[in-house]
Amino acid sequence: MGIGIIATGRKQPDFVLDNAMLSDMVETNNEWIVERTGINTRRVATSESSLDLACEAALDAMGYDEETGTYKIDKDSIDLIVFATVTPDDIVPCMSSQLKKRLGMKNAAAFDINAACSGFVYGTWIGESIMKSGMFPGSSETNKIKRALIIGSERLTRITNWEDRTTCILFGDGSGTAILEDNPAKTGIIASCIKNYDDEHGALKCGMEYYETPFGKEPDKKRKVTMAGQQVFRFAVKAVTEVMDEVLERAGLTPDDIKYYVPHQANMRIIQFAAQRFKQPIEKFHVCIDHMGNTSTASVPMALDELMKSGKVNSGDKIMLVAFGGGLSAGAIIFEAN
């Protein structure tokens, strides 16, 4: 059974926030930001909801033509939606249900997941696993899951502390998606690996504020990202090494066999470390952090979409997706391009 990625899509907000604008908000400058992160600009949602971005990314992946109202990939052929996010517009209904409703995807089962910046890799692994199981529980042979839409969508800037120069320079908003298809004639996904680590020191956190009840006091938490940069960096380089090593071993491949690497766009230094550790030219790593920033779960699928539409990828090329994030979490997937 070959479960492969047959289409990708992305959507970013319209407003571009550059480093010069940030230097007017906090004590920083363009050189300081670029040297430490590799980021020049990022997009910030001003009027777009996370659902707006997600719907546009899904339509892009399905090849929707607004003038004719037609799809290259029929929306009714999508059997499953896995929506990864840490910044949902609402708790209930979940984002996947809202996307299903807005786009009229009547045949899809839908649910959300939260694995922080690793969310899209986890979602792809989950989608593939469900598709490999053959069908929905209790369904007939004719109701096998043939296609799944995996999406990562974030308005990360809504949980950003805009007075903290160590974090506000990093984050942006956006949405990216991929469509999986079960096609026995194709190789598709070759191997997957996910790992979780205990965040012993609270290196990467974001609280949730709740109303107090008449029966007890809620903990005092703030819905803003806090990050211990050096601790996260040390975790990231360790986790990236481990999941890349393990997924290559599971696939029976070497680093040289991979045509392109699509890493989570968190920090240019981490991407450079991975390239050096695996003795690969940096040109094999698709980098878009300079104009996207860190968009959490949307990072990998938006980078993947940019790569797939660049004209550089040929059928049979082996591509690795690799991510790490809060939890602490990490994951990697190797697939063969159709």
C-alpha positions as a printed Julia matrix, in Angstrom:
338×3 Matrix{Float64}:
   0.0    0.0     0.0
   1.43   3.35   -1.03
   0.1    6.34    0.88
   1.62   9.4    -0.67
   1.37  13.17   -0.73
  -0.43  14.13   -3.94
  -0.95  17.86   -3.36
   0.06  20.7    -1.06
  -1.2   24.21   -0.35
  -0.5   27.25    1.81
  -1.88  30.62    2.8
  -0.22  33.51    4.62
  -1.82  36.7     5.95
  -1.45  39.89    3.94
   0.37  42.03    6.5
   4.18  41.8     6.41
   6.02  42.62    9.65
   9.69  43.33    8.97
  12.57  43.7    11.38
  12.61  47.49   11.07
   9.03  47.62   12.37
   9.96  45.37   15.28
  12.87  47.63   16.17
  10.33  50.39   16.77
   8.42  48.14   19.19
  11.18  46.53   21.26
  14.9   47.02   21.81
  16.32  45.19   18.8
  17.56  45.75   15.27
  17.69  43.98   11.94
  21.26  42.75   12.32
  20.63  41.3    15.79
  17.55  39.39   14.58
  19.07  38.07   11.36
  22.29  36.95   13.07
  20.44  34.97   15.75
  17.46  33.65   13.8
  17.81  34.14   10.06
  14.46  35.96    9.93
  13.89  39.12    7.89
  10.08  39.22    7.68
   7.07  37.32    8.92
   3.32  37.59    8.26
   0.83  38.66   10.92
  -2.93  38.1    10.72
  -4.77  41.36   11.31
  -8.24  40.44   10.07
  -7.84  36.8     9.04
  -8.88  34.07   11.46
  -6.97  30.82   11.68
  -9.95  29.19    9.97
  -9.74  31.71    7.12
  -6.11  30.81    6.54
  -6.8   27.08    6.82
  -9.64  27.16    4.31
  -7.54  29.06    1.77
  -4.66  26.6     2.22
  -7.03  23.64    1.76
  -8.55  25.18   -1.37
  -5.05  25.77   -2.72
  -4.17  22.1    -2.19
  -7.39  20.96   -3.84
  -6.72  23.2    -6.83
  -9.87  25.28   -6.49
 -10.56  27.68   -9.37
 -12.63  30.58   -8.06
 -13.72  31.7   -11.54
 -15.13  28.33  -12.59
 -15.92  26.94   -9.13
 -14.13  23.69  -10.01
 -11.61  21.55   -8.12
  -8.68  19.53   -9.4
  -9.16  17.28   -6.38
 -12.83  16.76   -5.57
 -13.56  17.98   -2.04
 -16.04  15.11   -1.65
 -13.17  12.66   -2.15
 -11.62  13.75    1.17
 -12.48  11.11    3.78
 -10.48  12.44    6.73
  -9.29  15.81    8.07
  -6.54  16.0    10.7
  -6.07  19.59   11.87
  -2.96  20.47   13.9
  -2.9   23.75   15.83
  -1.99  25.38   19.14
  -4.02  28.52   18.41
  -7.58  27.45   17.56
 -10.19  30.14   17.05
 -12.51  28.19   19.37
 -12.34  25.24   21.72
 -15.66  23.88   20.45
 -16.38  23.21   17.68
 -12.9   22.07   16.81
 -11.11  23.65   13.86
 -11.38  20.58   11.63
 -15.15  20.52   12.07
 -15.37  24.2    11.22
 -13.23  23.72    8.11
 -15.33  20.73    7.03
 -18.51  22.78    7.43
 -17.26  25.93    5.69
 -15.89  24.06    2.68
 -18.78  21.61    2.49
 -16.6   18.52    2.77
 -19.55  16.28    3.52
 -17.78  12.91    3.55
 -14.88  13.69    5.89
 -14.39  12.58    9.46
 -12.55  15.36   11.29
 -10.58  15.98   14.48
  -7.86  18.27   15.88
  -4.49  17.5    17.45
  -1.92  19.53   19.38
   1.74  18.5    19.18
   3.05  22.06   19.02
   5.51  22.69   16.17
   5.66  18.94   15.42
   1.91  18.9    14.77
   1.94  18.5    11.0
   4.41  15.61   11.14
   2.32  13.96   13.86
  -0.86  14.61   11.85
   0.63  13.03    8.74
   1.73  10.0    10.74
  -1.76   9.69   12.24
  -3.44  10.1     8.85
  -1.22   7.46    7.26
  -1.8    5.09   10.18
  -5.58   5.43    9.94
  -5.46   4.93    6.17
  -3.32   1.82    6.61
  -5.99   0.39    8.92
  -8.15   0.16    5.82
 -11.43   1.74    6.75
 -13.48   3.53    9.35
 -14.48   1.3    12.29
 -17.68  -0.52   11.44
 -17.66   0.58    7.8
 -17.97  -1.59    4.77
 -15.24  -2.52    2.3
 -16.49   0.23   -0.01
 -15.85   2.91    2.64
 -12.07   2.65    2.79
 -10.27   5.92    3.46
  -8.73   6.91    0.15
  -7.78  10.53    0.82
  -6.92  12.57    3.9
  -6.28  16.28    4.31
  -3.58  17.08    6.87
  -3.39  20.72    7.9
  -1.35  22.92   10.19
  -2.74  26.39   10.81
  -1.64  29.01   13.3
  -2.18  32.54   14.44
   0.83  32.27   16.68
   1.07  36.03   17.02
  -2.08  36.0    19.15
  -0.16  34.23   21.94
   3.06  36.21   21.47
   4.34  38.55   24.15
   5.03  41.66   22.09
   7.12  43.15   24.9
   9.58  40.25   24.96
  12.25  40.79   22.33
  13.55  37.23   22.63
  10.28  35.71   21.4
   8.33  38.36   19.49
  10.99  38.45   16.77
  10.4   34.78   15.98
   6.75  34.16   15.34
   4.46  34.52   12.35
   1.07  33.3    11.14
   0.01  31.03    8.31
  -1.45  27.75    7.2
  -0.15  24.82    5.19
  -1.72  21.57    4.09
  -1.1   18.31    2.27
  -3.44  15.73    0.79
  -2.63  12.06    1.28
  -3.86   9.42   -1.14
  -3.88   5.62   -0.96
  -2.39   4.42   -4.26
  -0.85   0.91   -4.3
   1.02   1.79   -7.51
   3.06   4.48   -5.72
   5.7    4.22   -3.0
   4.47   7.21   -0.99
   5.53   7.43    2.66
   8.53   5.18    3.28
   9.1    5.6     7.03
   7.97   7.68    9.99
   9.35   8.36   13.46
   7.92  10.3    16.39
   9.42  10.88   19.83
   8.41  12.69   23.0
  10.58  14.06   25.77
   9.61  15.42   29.18
   9.96  19.2    29.46
  11.51  18.95   32.91
  12.29  22.65   33.24
   9.34  24.24   31.43
  11.53  25.4    28.56
   8.62  26.0    26.18
   5.16  26.78   27.55
   1.94  28.65   26.96
  -0.76  28.72   29.6
  -4.54  28.74   29.31
  -6.66  31.25   31.21
  -9.94  29.9    32.61
 -12.75  31.51   34.54
 -12.79  30.73   38.22
 -15.55  28.48   39.52
 -17.48  28.86   42.8
 -15.7   25.71   43.99
 -12.02  26.49   43.71
  -9.36  28.84   42.42
  -7.82  28.31   38.99
  -4.02  28.48   38.67
  -2.74  31.86   37.55
  -1.64  31.26   33.96
  -1.08  33.57   31.02
  -1.89  32.72   27.43
   1.5   33.84   26.13
   4.43  31.83   24.88
   7.44  31.65   27.2
  10.64  30.09   26.01
  14.08  29.43   27.49
  16.0   29.88   24.27
  19.21  28.04   25.13
  17.35  25.07   26.61
  15.12  24.82   23.54
  18.14  25.06   21.23
  19.92  22.23   23.07
  16.77  20.1    22.93
  16.23  20.87   19.24
  19.67  19.83   18.04
  19.47  16.61   20.09
  15.94  15.77   18.95
  16.59  16.56   15.29
  19.61  14.26   15.3
  17.71  11.41   16.95
  14.6   11.44   14.75
  16.58  11.93   11.53
  18.88   9.04   12.42
  15.96   6.8    13.34
  13.78   7.51   10.31
  16.74   6.94    7.97
  17.42   3.61    9.69
  13.77   2.58    9.41
  13.77   3.5     5.72
  17.07   1.73    5.05
  18.5    4.94    3.58
  21.52   7.19    4.07
  21.49  11.0     4.32
  22.84  11.14    0.76
  19.73   9.3    -0.49
  17.52  12.22    0.52
  17.09  14.77   -2.26
  15.55  17.48   -0.1
  15.07  18.06    3.62
  12.1   20.13    4.84
  12.8   21.15    8.44
  10.7   23.08   10.91
  11.58  26.73   10.37
  12.43  27.67   13.95
  15.96  29.0    13.75
  18.5   29.08   10.94
  21.24  27.93   13.29
  19.37  24.68   14.01
  18.94  24.0    10.29
  22.64  24.65    9.71
  23.51  22.31   12.59
  21.44  19.5    11.02
  23.12  19.99    7.65
  26.58  19.84    9.23
  25.73  16.88   11.47
  24.57  14.78    8.51
  27.28  16.09    6.17
  24.76  17.47    3.71
  24.99  20.71    1.72
  22.71  23.4     3.11
  21.18  23.68   -0.39
  19.41  20.36    0.22
  17.52  21.94    3.14
  14.53  24.0     2.04
  14.74  27.25    3.98
  11.96  29.83    4.13
  12.42  31.12    7.67
  13.78  34.39    6.27
  10.32  35.39    4.95
   7.98  33.24    7.05
   9.42  33.15   10.55
   8.4   30.4    12.97
   4.76  29.48   12.33
   4.64  26.4    14.58
   2.47  23.65   13.03
   2.16  25.57    9.77
   5.93  25.75    9.35
   6.67  22.36    7.76
   3.65  22.21    5.41
   4.17  25.78    4.18
   7.85  25.03    3.53
   6.88  21.78    1.83
   4.38  23.54   -0.41
   6.95  26.16   -1.39
   9.42  23.39   -2.27
   6.89  21.29   -4.21
   5.86  24.3    -6.3
   9.44  25.42   -6.95
   9.89  23.11   -9.92
  12.92  21.47   -8.28
  11.22  18.22   -7.2
  11.04  15.28   -9.6
   9.04  12.07   -9.38
  10.93   9.54   -7.29
  12.84  12.11   -5.25
  13.02  11.2    -1.58
  12.07  14.01    0.79
  12.38  14.17    4.56
  10.13  16.24    6.8
  11.53  16.91   10.28
  10.11  18.91   13.17
  10.47  19.52   16.9
   8.39  21.49   19.36
   6.79  21.89   22.75
   5.81  18.93   24.83
   8.63  18.27   24.13
   8.03  16.57   20.79
   9.86  15.65   17.6
   9.17  13.68   14.45
  10.39  12.88   10.95
   8.88  11.39    7.81
  10.49  10.23    4.57
   8.34  10.02    1.45
   8.86   9.57   -2.25
   7.5   12.31   -4.5
   4.88  11.2    -7.03
